[in-house]
Every structure is written in structure tokens, then in C-alpha cells.
Amino acid sequence: MQKTIVVMEESLVRHPRYRKYVRRRTKYYVHDERQLAHVGDIVRIEETRPLSRLKRWRLVEVIKRAEA
């Protein structure tokens, strides 16, 4: 996975019965051709054709770099 990054999306969803907010996480396997992204960066991705068994997304840009 040298040109692959894993992007995690967190969202708050309200539980239908208990009306409590639950944190949901989704992982996307993203193709990063130039290896620009690092751990903690905020990135923009877009859907593309299947590149491998899991990769269906590609990196568009790094919006914000992680603080060191």
C-alpha cells in the first residue's frame, strides 16, 4: 500500500429509538499517486473507477496539513 492512504470520515447520527447521538466512522481507501498526504491531514477525495479490490477513491488535494 505505498500509494494508498486510508481516510476516516466521522459523522454524528441520531439513534432512531433512543434519540442519542452516535458517532459513526467510515474508512475509504484512497489512491495517492504522489504520496502527498500524511497522518492527520484533512483531504478532499473523489470517487473513481475501481483501482483495486478496495480502492475506489482518489486524492484531489490536501486541504490542511497536520500540525507537527
mmCIF file as Biopython writes it, N, C-alpha, C and O atoms, coordinates in Angstrom:
data_model
#
loop_
_atom_site.group_PDB
_atom_site.id
_atom_site.type_symbol
_atom_site.label_atom_id
_atom_site.label_alt_id
_atom_site.label_comp_id
_atom_site.label_asym_id
_atom_site.label_entity_id
_atom_site.label_seq_id
_atom_site.pdbx_PDB_ins_code
_atom_site.Cartn_x
_atom_site.Cartn_y
_atom_site.Cartn_z
_atom_site.occupancy
_atom_site.B_iso_or_equiv
_atom_site.auth_seq_id
_atom_site.auth_asym_id
_atom_site.pdbx_PDB_model_num
ATOM 1   N N  . MET A ? 1  ? 0.822   -1.193 0.000   1.0 0.0 1  A 1 
ATOM 2   C CA . MET A ? 1  ? 0.000   0.000  0.000   1.0 0.0 1  A 1 
ATOM 3   C C  . MET A ? 1  ? 0.865   1.255  0.000   1.0 0.0 1  A 1 
ATOM 4   O O  . MET A ? 1  ? 0.669   2.137  0.837   1.0 0.0 1  A 1 
ATOM 5   N N  . GLN A ? 2  ? 1.795   1.348  -0.901  1.0 0.0 2  A 1 
ATOM 6   C CA . GLN A ? 2  ? 2.687   2.502  -0.930  1.0 0.0 2  A 1 
ATOM 7   C C  . GLN A ? 2  ? 2.000   3.755  -1.444  1.0 0.0 2  A 1 
ATOM 8   O O  . GLN A ? 2  ? 2.325   4.855  -0.997  1.0 0.0 2  A 1 
ATOM 9   N N  . LYS A ? 3  ? 1.062   3.621  -2.365  1.0 0.0 3  A 1 
ATOM 10  C CA . LYS A ? 3  ? 0.358   4.783  -2.914  1.0 0.0 3  A 1 
ATOM 11  C C  . LYS A ? 3  ? -1.084  4.825  -2.442  1.0 0.0 3  A 1 
ATOM 12  O O  . LYS A ? 3  ? -1.951  5.364  -3.130  1.0 0.0 3  A 1 
ATOM 13  N N  . THR A ? 4  ? -1.341  4.266  -1.284  1.0 0.0 4  A 1 
ATOM 14  C CA . THR A ? 4  ? -2.685  4.210  -0.731  1.0 0.0 4  A 1 
ATOM 15  C C  . THR A ? 4  ? -2.712  4.875  0.636   1.0 0.0 4  A 1 
ATOM 16  O O  . THR A ? 4  ? -1.825  4.662  1.462   1.0 0.0 4  A 1 
ATOM 17  N N  . ILE A ? 5  ? -3.740  5.681  0.862   1.0 0.0 5  A 1 
ATOM 18  C CA . ILE A ? 5  ? -3.980  6.239  2.186   1.0 0.0 5  A 1 
ATOM 19  C C  . ILE A ? 5  ? -5.367  5.793  2.634   1.0 0.0 5  A 1 
ATOM 20  O O  . ILE A ? 5  ? -6.236  5.501  1.813   1.0 0.0 5  A 1 
ATOM 21  N N  . VAL A ? 6  ? -5.556  5.746  3.934   1.0 0.0 6  A 1 
ATOM 22  C CA . VAL A ? 6  ? -6.851  5.392  4.495   1.0 0.0 6  A 1 
ATOM 23  C C  . VAL A ? 6  ? -7.431  6.648  5.123   1.0 0.0 6  A 1 
ATOM 24  O O  . VAL A ? 6  ? -6.859  7.210  6.056   1.0 0.0 6  A 1 
ATOM 25  N N  . VAL A ? 7  ? -8.573  7.082  4.602   1.0 0.0 7  A 1 
ATOM 26  C CA . VAL A ? 7  ? -9.233  8.288  5.077   1.0 0.0 7  A 1 
ATOM 27  C C  . VAL A ? 7  ? -10.419 7.870  5.929   1.0 0.0 7  A 1 
ATOM 28  O O  . VAL A ? 7  ? -11.244 7.061  5.504   1.0 0.0 7  A 1 
ATOM 29  N N  . MET A ? 8  ? -10.503 8.425  7.137   1.0 0.0 8  A 1 
ATOM 30  C CA . MET A ? 8  ? -11.610 8.098  8.021   1.0 0.0 8  A 1 
ATOM 31  C C  . MET A ? 8  ? -12.554 9.292  8.112   1.0 0.0 8  A 1 
ATOM 32  O O  . MET A ? 8  ? -12.138 10.420 8.376   1.0 0.0 8  A 1 
ATOM 33  N N  . GLU A ? 9  ? -13.827 9.014  7.887   1.0 0.0 9  A 1 
ATOM 34  C CA . GLU A ? 9  ? -14.863 10.037 7.984   1.0 0.0 9  A 1 
ATOM 35  C C  . GLU A ? 9  ? -15.688 9.754  9.234   1.0 0.0 9  A 1 
ATOM 36  O O  . GLU A ? 9  ? -16.153 8.632  9.436   1.0 0.0 9  A 1 
ATOM 37  N N  . GLU A ? 10 ? -15.867 10.769 10.070  1.0 0.0 10 A 1 
ATOM 38  C CA . GLU A ? 10 ? -16.694 10.624 11.262  1.0 0.0 10 A 1 
ATOM 39  C C  . GLU A ? 10 ? -17.948 11.451 11.086  1.0 0.0 10 A 1 
ATOM 40  O O  . GLU A ? 10 ? -17.895 12.581 10.600  1.0 0.0 10 A 1 
ATOM 41  N N  . SER A ? 11 ? -19.078 10.886 11.482  1.0 0.0 11 A 1 
ATOM 42  C CA . SER A ? 11 ? -20.332 11.623 11.417  1.0 0.0 11 A 1 
ATOM 43  C C  . SER A ? 11 ? -21.151 11.306 12.665  1.0 0.0 11 A 1 
ATOM 44  O O  . SER A ? 11 ? -21.013 10.239 13.263  1.0 0.0 11 A 1 
ATOM 45  N N  . LEU A ? 12 ? -21.993 12.244 13.038  1.0 0.0 12 A 1 
ATOM 46  C CA . LEU A ? 12 ? -22.893 12.054 14.160  1.0 0.0 12 A 1 
ATOM 47  C C  . LEU A ? 12 ? -24.278 11.739 13.611  1.0 0.0 12 A 1 
ATOM 48  O O  . LEU A ? 12 ? -24.828 12.494 12.809  1.0 0.0 12 A 1 
ATOM 49  N N  . VAL A ? 13 ? -24.839 10.605 14.057  1.0 0.0 13 A 1 
ATOM 50  C CA . VAL A ? 13 ? -26.141 10.150 13.599  1.0 0.0 13 A 1 
ATOM 51  C C  . VAL A ? 13 ? -27.026 9.985  14.824  1.0 0.0 13 A 1 
ATOM 52  O O  . VAL A ? 13 ? -26.591 9.461  15.850  1.0 0.0 13 A 1 
ATOM 53  N N  . ARG A ? 14 ? -28.235 10.424 14.715  1.0 0.0 14 A 1 
ATOM 54  C CA . ARG A ? 14 ? -29.158 10.302 15.844  1.0 0.0 14 A 1 
ATOM 55  C C  . ARG A ? 14 ? -29.796 8.918  15.836  1.0 0.0 14 A 1 
ATOM 56  O O  . ARG A ? 14 ? -30.316 8.472  14.813  1.0 0.0 14 A 1 
ATOM 57  N N  . HIS A ? 15 ? -29.753 8.240  16.983  1.0 0.0 15 A 1 
ATOM 58  C CA . HIS A ? 15 ? -30.322 6.903  17.090  1.0 0.0 15 A 1 
ATOM 59  C C  . HIS A ? 15 ? -31.841 6.999  16.997  1.0 0.0 15 A 1 
ATOM 60  O O  . HIS A ? 15 ? -32.441 7.849  17.656  1.0 0.0 15 A 1 
ATOM 61  N N  . PRO A ? 16 ? -32.483 6.136  16.183  1.0 0.0 16 A 1 
ATOM 62  C CA . PRO A ? 16 ? -33.920 6.274  15.963  1.0 0.0 16 A 1 
ATOM 63  C C  . PRO A ? 16 ? -34.772 6.029  17.216  1.0 0.0 16 A 1 
ATOM 64  O O  . PRO A ? 16 ? -35.809 6.670  17.387  1.0 0.0 16 A 1 
ATOM 65  N N  . ARG A ? 17 ? -34.362 5.138  18.066  1.0 0.0 17 A 1 
ATOM 66  C CA . ARG A ? 17 ? -35.178 4.839  19.239  1.0 0.0 17 A 1 
ATOM 67  C C  . ARG A ? 17 ? -34.790 5.686  20.450  1.0 0.0 17 A 1 
ATOM 68  O O  . ARG A ? 17 ? -35.652 6.261  21.115  1.0 0.0 17 A 1 
ATOM 69  N N  . TYR A ? 18 ? -33.494 5.760  20.731  1.0 0.0 18 A 1 
ATOM 70  C CA . TYR A ? 18 ? -33.049 6.391  21.973  1.0 0.0 18 A 1 
ATOM 71  C C  . TYR A ? 18 ? -32.755 7.881  21.826  1.0 0.0 18 A 1 
ATOM 72  O O  . TYR A ? 18 ? -32.506 8.557  22.824  1.0 0.0 18 A 1 
ATOM 73  N N  . ARG A ? 19 ? -32.779 8.402  20.609  1.0 0.0 19 A 1 
ATOM 74  C CA . ARG A ? 19 ? -32.583 9.832  20.352  1.0 0.0 19 A 1 
ATOM 75  C C  . ARG A ? 19 ? -31.244 10.369 20.833  1.0 0.0 19 A 1 
ATOM 76  O O  . ARG A ? 19 ? -31.081 11.572 21.039  1.0 0.0 19 A 1 
ATOM 77  N N  . LYS A ? 20 ? -30.290 9.467  21.009  1.0 0.0 20 A 1 
ATOM 78  C CA . LYS A ? 20 ? -28.948 9.864  21.414  1.0 0.0 20 A 1 
ATOM 79  C C  . LYS A ? 20 ? -28.075 9.908  20.160  1.0 0.0 20 A 1 
ATOM 80  O O  . LYS A ? 20 ? -28.270 9.129  19.227  1.0 0.0 20 A 1 
ATOM 81  N N  . TYR A ? 21 ? -27.113 10.827 20.152  1.0 0.0 21 A 1 
ATOM 82  C CA . TYR A ? 21 ? -26.220 10.920 19.010  1.0 0.0 21 A 1 
ATOM 83  C C  . TYR A ? 21 ? -25.131 9.864  19.115  1.0 0.0 21 A 1 
ATOM 84  O O  . TYR A ? 21 ? -24.494 9.704  20.156  1.0 0.0 21 A 1 
ATOM 85  N N  . VAL A ? 22 ? -24.932 9.148  18.015  1.0 0.0 22 A 1 
ATOM 86  C CA . VAL A ? 22 ? -23.950 8.078  17.945  1.0 0.0 22 A 1 
ATOM 87  C C  . VAL A ? 22 ? -22.916 8.463  16.900  1.0 0.0 22 A 1 
ATOM 88  O O  . VAL A ? 22 ? -23.263 8.957  15.827  1.0 0.0 22 A 1 
ATOM 89  N N  . ARG A ? 23 ? -21.649 8.237  17.213  1.0 0.0 23 A 1 
ATOM 90  C CA . ARG A ? 23 ? -20.566 8.556  16.288  1.0 0.0 23 A 1 
ATOM 91  C C  . ARG A ? 23 ? -20.332 7.382  15.344  1.0 0.0 23 A 1 
ATOM 92  O O  . ARG A ? 23 ? -20.047 6.270  15.788  1.0 0.0 23 A 1 
ATOM 93  N N  . ARG A ? 24 ? -20.450 7.628  14.058  1.0 0.0 24 A 1 
ATOM 94  C CA . ARG A ? 24 ? -20.214 6.597  13.038  1.0 0.0 24 A 1 
ATOM 95  C C  . ARG A ? 24 ? -18.923 6.919  12.298  1.0 0.0 24 A 1 
ATOM 96  O O  . ARG A ? 24 ? -18.615 8.080  12.028  1.0 0.0 24 A 1 
ATOM 97  N N  . ARG A ? 25 ? -18.179 5.874  11.978  1.0 0.0 25 A 1 
ATOM 98  C CA . ARG A ? 25 ? -16.919 6.043  11.245  1.0 0.0 25 A 1 
ATOM 99  C C  . ARG A ? 25 ? -16.946 5.214  9.979   1.0 0.0 25 A 1 
ATOM 100 O O  . ARG A ? 25 ? -17.420 4.078  9.972   1.0 0.0 25 A 1 
ATOM 101 N N  . THR A ? 26 ? -16.430 5.799  8.903   1.0 0.0 26 A 1 
ATOM 102 C CA . THR A ? 26 ? -16.329 5.111  7.624   1.0 0.0 26 A 1 
ATOM 103 C C  . THR A ? 26 ? -14.900 5.258  7.124   1.0 0.0 26 A 1 
ATOM 104 O O  . THR A ? 26 ? -14.334 6.351  7.154   1.0 0.0 26 A 1 
ATOM 105 N N  . LYS A ? 27 ? -14.320 4.155  6.665   1.0 0.0 27 A 1 
ATOM 106 C CA . LYS A ? 27 ? -12.964 4.189  6.135   1.0 0.0 27 A 1 
ATOM 107 C C  . LYS A ? 27 ? -13.011 4.106  4.615   1.0 0.0 27 A 1 
ATOM 108 O O  . LYS A ? 27 ? -13.727 3.278  4.051   1.0 0.0 27 A 1 
ATOM 109 N N  . TYR A ? 28 ? -12.243 4.970  3.957   1.0 0.0 28 A 1 
ATOM 110 C CA . TYR A ? 28 ? -12.109 4.970  2.497   1.0 0.0 28 A 1 
ATOM 111 C C  . TYR A ? 28 ? -10.649 4.693  2.160   1.0 0.0 28 A 1 
ATOM 112 O O  . TYR A ? 28 ? -9.749  5.294  2.746   1.0 0.0 28 A 1 
ATOM 113 N N  . TYR A ? 29 ? -10.416 3.795  1.230   1.0 0.0 29 A 1 
ATOM 114 C CA . TYR A ? 29 ? -9.075  3.534  0.731   1.0 0.0 29 A 1 
ATOM 115 C C  . TYR A ? 29 ? -8.885  4.402  -0.505  1.0 0.0 29 A 1 
ATOM 116 O O  . TYR A ? 29 ? -9.603  4.261  -1.495  1.0 0.0 29 A 1 
ATOM 117 N N  . VAL A ? 30 ? -7.902  5.306  -0.433  1.0 0.0 30 A 1 
ATOM 118 C CA . VAL A ? 30 ? -7.748  6.367  -1.419  1.0 0.0 30 A 1 
ATOM 119 C C  . VAL A ? 30 ? -6.397  6.234  -2.109  1.0 0.0 30 A 1 
ATOM 120 O O  . VAL A ? 30 ? -5.381  5.981  -1.462  1.0 0.0 30 A 1 
ATOM 121 N N  . HIS A ? 31 ? -6.396  6.408  -3.435  1.0 0.0 31 A 1 
ATOM 122 C CA . HIS A ? 31 ? -5.166  6.368  -4.217  1.0 0.0 31 A 1 
ATOM 123 C C  . HIS A ? 31 ? -4.477  7.726  -4.128  1.0 0.0 31 A 1 
ATOM 124 O O  . HIS A ? 31 ? -5.064  8.751  -4.474  1.0 0.0 31 A 1 
ATOM 125 N N  . ASP A ? 32 ? -3.235  7.728  -3.666  1.0 0.0 32 A 1 
ATOM 126 C CA . ASP A ? 32 ? -2.421  8.937  -3.527  1.0 0.0 32 A 1 
ATOM 127 C C  . ASP A ? 32 ? -1.173  8.752  -4.384  1.0 0.0 32 A 1 
ATOM 128 O O  . ASP A ? 32 ? -0.147  8.263  -3.911  1.0 0.0 32 A 1 
ATOM 129 N N  . GLU A ? 33 ? -1.275  9.145  -5.643  1.0 0.0 33 A 1 
ATOM 130 C CA . GLU A ? 33 ? -0.210  8.888  -6.626  1.0 0.0 33 A 1 
ATOM 131 C C  . GLU A ? 33 ? 1.120   9.517  -6.221  1.0 0.0 33 A 1 
ATOM 132 O O  . GLU A ? 33 ? 2.161   8.864  -6.305  1.0 0.0 33 A 1 
ATOM 133 N N  . ARG A ? 34 ? 1.099   10.775 -5.784  1.0 0.0 34 A 1 
ATOM 134 C CA . ARG A ? 34 ? 2.338   11.486 -5.470  1.0 0.0 34 A 1 
ATOM 135 C C  . ARG A ? 34 ? 2.714   11.437 -3.994  1.0 0.0 34 A 1 
ATOM 136 O O  . ARG A ? 34 ? 3.680   12.077 -3.577  1.0 0.0 34 A 1 
ATOM 137 N N  . GLN A ? 35 ? 1.957   10.681 -3.201  1.0 0.0 35 A 1 
ATOM 138 C CA . GLN A ? 35 ? 2.217   10.490 -1.777  1.0 0.0 35 A 1 
ATOM 139 C C  . GLN A ? 35 ? 2.333   11.827 -1.046  1.0 0.0 35 A 1 
ATOM 140 O O  . GLN A ? 35 ? 3.323   12.102 -0.368  1.0 0.0 35 A 1 
ATOM 141 N N  . LEU A ? 36 ? 1.291   12.651 -1.203  1.0 0.0 36 A 1 
ATOM 142 C CA . LEU A ? 36 ? 1.269   13.986 -0.612  1.0 0.0 36 A 1 
ATOM 143 C C  . LEU A ? 36 ? 0.715   14.000 0.807   1.0 0.0 36 A 1 
ATOM 144 O O  . LEU A ? 36 ? 1.129   14.826 1.621   1.0 0.0 36 A 1 
ATOM 145 N N  . ALA A ? 37 ? -0.212  13.103 1.113   1.0 0.0 37 A 1 
ATOM 146 C CA . ALA A ? 37 ? -0.912  13.144 2.397   1.0 0.0 37 A 1 
ATOM 147 C C  . ALA A ? 37 ? -0.128  12.427 3.489   1.0 0.0 37 A 1 
ATOM 148 O O  . ALA A ? 37 ? 0.594   11.463 3.236   1.0 0.0 37 A 1 
ATOM 149 N N  . HIS A ? 38 ? -0.295  12.932 4.717   1.0 0.0 38 A 1 
ATOM 150 C CA . HIS A ? 38 ? 0.327   12.344 5.892   1.0 0.0 38 A 1 
ATOM 151 C C  . HIS A ? 38 ? -0.735  12.146 6.962   1.0 0.0 38 A 1 
ATOM 152 O O  . HIS A ? 38 ? -1.878  12.572 6.800   1.0 0.0 38 A 1 
ATOM 153 N N  . VAL A ? 39 ? -0.356  11.507 8.040   1.0 0.0 39 A 1 
ATOM 154 C CA . VAL A ? 39 ? -1.287  11.219 9.132   1.0 0.0 39 A 1 
ATOM 155 C C  . VAL A ? 39 ? -1.790  12.524 9.732   1.0 0.0 39 A 1 
ATOM 156 O O  . VAL A ? 39 ? -0.994  13.396 10.081  1.0 0.0 39 A 1 
ATOM 157 N N  . GLY A ? 40 ? -3.104  12.661 9.852   1.0 0.0 40 A 1 
ATOM 158 C CA . GLY A ? 40 ? -3.704  13.830 10.467  1.0 0.0 40 A 1 
ATOM 159 C C  . GLY A ? 40 ? -4.110  14.924 9.503   1.0 0.0 40 A 1 
ATOM 160 O O  . GLY A ? 40 ? -4.747  15.893 9.917   1.0 0.0 40 A 1 
ATOM 161 N N  . ASP A ? 41 ? -3.762  14.803 8.224   1.0 0.0 41 A 1 
ATOM 162 C CA . ASP A ? 41 ? -4.136  15.809 7.231   1.0 0.0 41 A 1 
ATOM 163 C C  . ASP A ? 41 ? -5.632  15.753 6.954   1.0 0.0 41 A 1 
ATOM 164 O O  . ASP A ? 41 ? -6.261  14.702 7.077   1.0 0.0 41 A 1 
ATOM 165 N N  . ILE A ? 42 ? -6.190  16.900 6.577   1.0 0.0 42 A 1 
ATOM 166 C CA . ILE A ? 42 ? -7.566  16.963 6.099   1.0 0.0 42 A 1 
ATOM 167 C C  . ILE A ? 42 ? -7.491  17.033 4.583   1.0 0.0 42 A 1 
ATOM 168 O O  . ILE A ? 42 ? -6.831  17.913 4.030   1.0 0.0 42 A 1 
ATOM 169 N N  . VAL A ? 43 ? -8.172  16.099 3.904   1.0 0.0 43 A 1 
ATOM 170 C CA . VAL A ? 43 ? -8.022  15.956 2.456   1.0 0.0 43 A 1 
ATOM 171 C C  . VAL A ? 43 ? -9.379  15.991 1.762   1.0 0.0 43 A 1 
ATOM 172 O O  . VAL A ? 43 ? -10.421 15.791 2.387   1.0 0.0 43 A 1 
ATOM 173 N N  . ARG A ? 44 ? -9.344  16.248 0.462   1.0 0.0 44 A 1 
ATOM 174 C CA . ARG A ? 44 ? -10.529 16.165 -0.393  1.0 0.0 44 A 1 
ATOM 175 C C  . ARG A ? 44 ? -10.319 14.974 -1.333  1.0 0.0 44 A 1 
ATOM 176 O O  . ARG A ? 44 ? -9.262  14.838 -1.949  1.0 0.0 44 A 1 
ATOM 177 N N  . ILE A ? 45 ? -11.341 14.112 -1.435  1.0 0.0 45 A 1 
ATOM 178 C CA . ILE A ? 45 ? -11.251 12.933 -2.282  1.0 0.0 45 A 1 
ATOM 179 C C  . ILE A ? 45 ? -12.424 12.920 -3.248  1.0 0.0 45 A 1 
ATOM 180 O O  . ILE A ? 45 ? -13.431 13.594 -3.028  1.0 0.0 45 A 1 
ATOM 181 N N  . GLU A ? 46 ? -12.285 12.143 -4.325  1.0 0.0 46 A 1 
ATOM 182 C CA . GLU A ? 46 ? -13.387 11.978 -5.268  1.0 0.0 46 A 1 
ATOM 183 C C  . GLU A ? 46 ? -13.466 10.527 -5.714  1.0 0.0 46 A 1 
ATOM 184 O O  . GLU A ? 46 ? -12.467 9.808  -5.755  1.0 0.0 46 A 1 
ATOM 185 N N  . GLU A ? 47 ? -14.674 10.124 -6.045  1.0 0.0 47 A 1 
ATOM 186 C CA . GLU A ? 47 ? -14.909 8.753  -6.454  1.0 0.0 47 A 1 
ATOM 187 C C  . GLU A ? 47 ? -14.365 8.536  -7.857  1.0 0.0 47 A 1 
ATOM 188 O O  . GLU A ? 47 ? -14.410 9.437  -8.695  1.0 0.0 47 A 1 
ATOM 189 N N  . THR A ? 48 ? -13.849 7.332  -8.108  1.0 0.0 48 A 1 
ATOM 190 C CA . THR A ? 48 ? -13.297 6.998  -9.417  1.0 0.0 48 A 1 
ATOM 191 C C  . THR A ? 48 ? -13.584 5.536  -9.722  1.0 0.0 48 A 1 
ATOM 192 O O  . THR A ? 48 ? -14.248 4.855  -8.940  1.0 0.0 48 A 1 
ATOM 193 N N  . ARG A ? 49 ? -13.101 5.062  -10.827 1.0 0.0 49 A 1 
ATOM 194 C CA . ARG A ? 49 ? -13.302 3.652  -11.175 1.0 0.0 49 A 1 
ATOM 195 C C  . ARG A ? 49 ? -12.563 2.771  -10.175 1.0 0.0 49 A 1 
ATOM 196 O O  . ARG A ? 49 ? -11.655 3.254  -9.498  1.0 0.0 49 A 1 
ATOM 197 N N  . PRO A ? 50 ? -12.919 1.505  -10.063 1.0 0.0 50 A 1 
ATOM 198 C CA . PRO A ? 50 ? -12.198 0.616  -9.141  1.0 0.0 50 A 1 
ATOM 199 C C  . PRO A ? 50 ? -10.729 0.475  -9.544  1.0 0.0 50 A 1 
ATOM 200 O O  . PRO A ? 50 ? -10.417 0.079  -10.667 1.0 0.0 50 A 1 
ATOM 201 N N  . LEU A ? 51 ? -9.848  0.801  -8.626  1.0 0.0 51 A 1 
ATOM 202 C CA . LEU A ? 51 ? -8.415  0.705  -8.881  1.0 0.0 51 A 1 
ATOM 203 C C  . LEU A ? 51 ? -7.829  -0.585 -8.329  1.0 0.0 51 A 1 
ATOM 204 O O  . LEU A ? 51 ? -6.798  -1.057 -8.809  1.0 0.0 51 A 1 
ATOM 205 N N  . SER A ? 52 ? -8.478  -1.153 -7.327  1.0 0.0 52 A 1 
ATOM 206 C CA . SER A ? 52 ? -8.078  -2.426 -6.754  1.0 0.0 52 A 1 
ATOM 207 C C  . SER A ? 52 ? -9.296  -3.005 -6.052  1.0 0.0 52 A 1 
ATOM 208 O O  . SER A ? 52 ? -10.416 -2.535 -6.253  1.0 0.0 52 A 1 
ATOM 209 N N  . ARG A ? 53 ? -9.080  -4.015 -5.234  1.0 0.0 53 A 1 
ATOM 210 C CA . ARG A ? 53 ? -10.204 -4.657 -4.561  1.0 0.0 53 A 1 
ATOM 211 C C  . ARG A ? 53 ? -10.942 -3.697 -3.635  1.0 0.0 53 A 1 
ATOM 212 O O  . ARG A ? 53 ? -12.163 -3.784 -3.501  1.0 0.0 53 A 1 
ATOM 213 N N  . LEU A ? 54 ? -10.216 -2.783 -2.996  1.0 0.0 54 A 1 
ATOM 214 C CA . LEU A ? 54 ? -10.827 -1.865 -2.045  1.0 0.0 54 A 1 
ATOM 215 C C  . LEU A ? 54 ? -10.816 -0.403 -2.482  1.0 0.0 54 A 1 
ATOM 216 O O  . LEU A ? 54 ? -11.653 0.380  -2.032  1.0 0.0 54 A 1 
ATOM 217 N N  . LYS A ? 55 ? -9.880  -0.025 -3.351  1.0 0.0 55 A 1 
ATOM 218 C CA . LYS A ? 55 ? -9.722  1.388  -3.697  1.0 0.0 55 A 1 
ATOM 219 C C  . LYS A ? 55 ? -10.700 1.810  -4.787  1.0 0.0 55 A 1 
ATOM 220 O O  . LYS A ? 55 ? -10.687 1.283  -5.900  1.0 0.0 55 A 1 
ATOM 221 N N  . ARG A ? 56 ? -11.561 2.789  -4.432  1.0 0.0 56 A 1 
ATOM 222 C CA . ARG A ? 56 ? -12.486 3.380  -5.390  1.0 0.0 56 A 1 
ATOM 223 C C  . ARG A ? 56 ? -12.472 4.899  -5.309  1.0 0.0 56 A 1 
ATOM 224 O O  . ARG A ? 56 ? -13.375 5.551  -5.833  1.0 0.0 56 A 1 
ATOM 225 N N  . TRP A ? 57 ? -11.474 5.467  -4.668  1.0 0.0 57 A 1 
ATOM 226 C CA . TRP A ? 57 ? -11.383 6.903  -4.455  1.0 0.0 57 A 1 
ATOM 227 C C  . TRP A ? 57 ? -9.988  7.367  -4.825  1.0 0.0 57 A 1 
ATOM 228 O O  . TRP A ? 57 ? -9.042  6.581  -4.806  1.0 0.0 57 A 1 
ATOM 229 N N  . ARG A ? 58 ? -9.857  8.643  -5.162  1.0 0.0 58 A 1 
ATOM 230 C CA . ARG A ? 58 ? -8.539  9.223  -5.414  1.0 0.0 58 A 1 
ATOM 231 C C  . ARG A ? 58 ? -8.430  10.563 -4.722  1.0 0.0 58 A 1 
ATOM 232 O O  . ARG A ? 58 ? -9.427  11.256 -4.517  1.0 0.0 58 A 1 
ATOM 233 N N  . LEU A ? 59 ? -7.211  10.921 -4.364  1.0 0.0 59 A 1 
ATOM 234 C CA . LEU A ? 59 ? -6.928  12.162 -3.660  1.0 0.0 59 A 1 
ATOM 235 C C  . LEU A ? 59 ? -6.977  13.326 -4.645  1.0 0.0 59 A 1 
ATOM 236 O O  . LEU A ? 59 ? -6.347  13.285 -5.701  1.0 0.0 59 A 1 
ATOM 237 N N  . VAL A ? 60 ? -7.735  14.368 -4.288  1.0 0.0 60 A 1 
ATOM 238 C CA . VAL A ? 60 ? -7.806  15.568 -5.117  1.0 0.0 60 A 1 
ATOM 239 C C  . VAL A ? 60 ? -6.832  16.610 -4.601  1.0 0.0 60 A 1 
ATOM 240 O O  . VAL A ? 60 ? -6.034  17.156 -5.363  1.0 0.0 60 A 1 
ATOM 241 N N  . GLU A ? 61 ? -6.898  16.890 -3.282  1.0 0.0 61 A 1 
ATOM 242 C CA . GLU A ? 61 ? -5.998  17.880 -2.709  1.0 0.0 61 A 1 
ATOM 243 C C  . GLU A ? 61 ? -5.904  17.686 -1.202  1.0 0.0 61 A 1 
ATOM 244 O O  . GLU A ? 61 ? -6.771  17.081 -0.570  1.0 0.0 61 A 1 
ATOM 245 N N  . VAL A ? 62 ? -4.833  18.216 -0.657  1.0 0.0 62 A 1 
ATOM 246 C CA . VAL A ? 62 ? -4.673  18.267 0.800   1.0 0.0 62 A 1 
ATOM 247 C C  . VAL A ? 62 ? -5.151  19.642 1.225   1.0 0.0 62 A 1 
ATOM 248 O O  . VAL A ? 62 ? -4.550  20.652 0.858   1.0 0.0 62 A 1 
ATOM 249 N N  . ILE A ? 63 ? -6.221  19.687 1.992   1.0 0.0 63 A 1 
ATOM 250 C CA . ILE A ? 63 ? -6.820  20.958 2.393   1.0 0.0 63 A 1 
ATOM 251 C C  . ILE A ? 63 ? -6.027  21.597 3.530   1.0 0.0 63 A 1 
ATOM 252 O O  . ILE A ? 63 ? -5.712  22.786 3.491   1.0 0.0 63 A 1 
ATOM 253 N N  . LYS A ? 64 ? -5.709  20.787 4.546   1.0 0.0 64 A 1 
ATOM 254 C CA . LYS A ? 64 ? -4.998  21.325 5.714   1.0 0.0 64 A 1 
ATOM 255 C C  . LYS A ? 64 ? -4.002  20.293 6.200   1.0 0.0 64 A 1 
ATOM 256 O O  . LYS A ? 64 ? -4.336  19.122 6.384   1.0 0.0 64 A 1 
ATOM 257 N N  . ARG A ? 65 ? -2.782  20.739 6.405   1.0 0.0 65 A 1 
ATOM 258 C CA . ARG A ? 65 ? -1.729  19.859 6.920   1.0 0.0 65 A 1 
ATOM 259 C C  . ARG A ? 65 ? -1.882  19.678 8.415   1.0 0.0 65 A 1 
ATOM 260 O O  . ARG A ? 65 ? -2.361  20.573 9.112   1.0 0.0 65 A 1 
ATOM 261 N N  . ALA A ? 66 ? -1.474  18.514 8.909   1.0 0.0 66 A 1 
ATOM 262 C CA . ALA A ? 66 ? -1.483  18.233 10.336  1.0 0.0 66 A 1 
ATOM 263 C C  . ALA A ? 66 ? -0.359  19.020 11.001  1.0 0.0 66 A 1 
ATOM 264 O O  . ALA A ? 66 ? 0.703   19.238 10.418  1.0 0.0 66 A 1 
ATOM 265 N N  . GLU A ? 67 ? -0.616  19.433 12.213  1.0 0.0 67 A 1 
ATOM 266 C CA . GLU A ? 67 ? 0.417   20.149 12.959  1.0 0.0 67 A 1 
ATOM 267 C C  . GLU A ? 67 ? 1.409   19.151 13.532  1.0 0.0 67 A 1 
ATOM 268 O O  . GLU A ? 67 ? 1.028   18.085 14.018  1.0 0.0 67 A 1 
ATOM 269 N N  . ALA A ? 68 ? 2.677   19.507 13.470  1.0 0.0 68 A 1 
ATOM 270 C CA . ALA A ? 68 ? 3.723   18.583 13.880  1.0 0.0 68 A 1 
ATOM 271 C C  . ALA A ? 68 ? 3.801   18.322 15.336  1.0 0.0 68 A 1 
ATOM 272 O O  . ALA A ? 68 ? 4.654   17.554 15.781  1.0 0.0 68 A 1 
#
